[in-house]
C-alpha cells in the first residue's frame, strides 16, 4: 500500500461524502443513505483486507465500488437533472482512475510507456469534473429555486383554497339566513292572509252589529201591528156576535165590521211577512256568501237595506233624524246578482251616506242653520245596464280623500269606528263579483253620490 | 174632543180608527191623521185651536216629532194650549227628558197600550 492508494481511498470518501451532501440523500433516500454513510466502513475493510493479504487488488475495487454507489444513487434520483449532471461529472474521472490502476497492475510496462497519455487523460477528466460540477451546482440551485417557487405557489394555492372554503361557508351561512328569512316572510304572509280574511269577516259582523238595532226596530214595528190588529179583530168579532144576537140586527153594520175584519187580517199577514222578510234578510247577510247569483228584486233590496241602515243609525244616535227616499224604476224587474253581496255594498253606501248627513247636521245645529238631511236611492234601467245611485247631501269630501276611498284600510272615521274595508270590499264585490263599475262623485259641503252600474 | 195623530206609518190610521170605533161612533172623540210633521202643521194652520190633543211619533223622516212639538209650542199654543203626547219606539230616558223639556204633556212608548191610552184621554176630556 502506497501514498497513492491512501489518497485514492480518501478521494472516494470525499466523493461519497460530497454526493451525500450535494444530493441530500439523508432526506431523499433515507434507506440507501445508510450504505453511503457507512461507506468508510467498506473502505477500511478493503484496506484491512489488502494489508492482511498483502495484495493491492482489493484497493482497486474501491474506485469501482464508489463509482457503483454513486451511479446507483443517481439512478435512484434519476428524474433529478442536477444528480445526472453530477454523475456525468464524476463518472469519467472515477472510471479512468479504476481502469488505469488495473492497467498499472496488470501491464506495468504498458502503463509506464503511456503514463503521459494517462496523466493527461486524468487531468482532462478532472477539468471535465470541475466544469460539470459547476453546471450541476447551477442546476441544483435552479432546481431549488423552482421548488421554492412551487412551494410559494402551493402556499398561495392553499391560501386561496382556504379563502374559497371560507367564502363558501359564508355563502352557505348567508343562504341559510336568506332561506330562513324567506320562510319567515312566507309565514308572515300566510298569517296576514288569515288576518285579512278574519278582518273581512269581522267587517261583515260589524256591519251586522250596525244592523241589529235597525232590525230590532224594523221587526218590532210590524209585530206591533200584528198584535194590535189581532186584538182589534177579536173586538170586531165580539161586536159581530153581539149584533148577531140582537132581535133586529143591522146588516149594514155587520157588513162594515166584516169588511174591517177582512182588512185587518190582510194587514196582519202583510206585516207578518214584512217581519219575516227582514229576518230572512238578516240571515242572508250574516251567512257566508254562496257567491251564487240569483234573480233578485233590486228595488226591494235597495229599499229594505235603506230602512235597515236608517234605523240602525237611529238606534245608536237617538237625536239623529234624516229623511230618506227612494226613486225606483218599476221596469227593472228581476236582476241576476248575489243578493247578500249586493246587500253589503248597499248597506255600506247607506251607512256612509247617513254618517255624512249626520256629521253635517251636527255642524248645522251648532250654527243654527236650517238643514234637511236627505239620503236618496235611485234605480234606473238604461239599455242593458242597471244603475243604482245613492245620493246624500252630507259633508262631502275633497278630491284628496275621494281618490283614496276604495283603498283597503282607508277610513276617515276615528280609530275603532271604521275598519276601512267597507268600500274596498264593495269595490271588489261590484267589479270582480258582478263585472260592474262603482264610482263616487263628491263636493265638499254639498254631498256625495255613489253610482253603481251592473250589467243586467 | 178632536185628536190629531201624527205618524209616518199609514196603517196607524186604520189601527186608531178601529181601536176608537166605539168612541168615534158615540161622538166621544173625533180623529184626524197626518203622515208627517209638515202635514200636521198644515192641518193645524188650517184649523187653529180646533185640536185638543196631539199624539205624535218622534221618529219620522223629515220633520221629527220634537221639531213638531217645538212648532206647536211656539206657533199653535193659543189658550187653551193643546195637550201633546209623544210616542216612540225608543223609550230611552234622554228622549223622555227632551220631550218634557220641549213641553210635552206625556211620553208613551210603542207598542201602545190602548187601554191605558183611553183612560188617559178620558181624564183630559
Interface residues (C-beta under 8 A of the other chain):
Chain A: X217 X220 X221 X223 X224 X225 X227 X228 X229 X231 X232 X235 X236 X260 X263 X264 X267 X271 X314 X315 X318 X321 X322 X323 X324 X325 X372
Chain B: X9 X11 X14 X15 X18 X19 X21 X59 X60 X61 X62 X64 X89 X90 X92 X94 X95 X110 X111 X112 X114
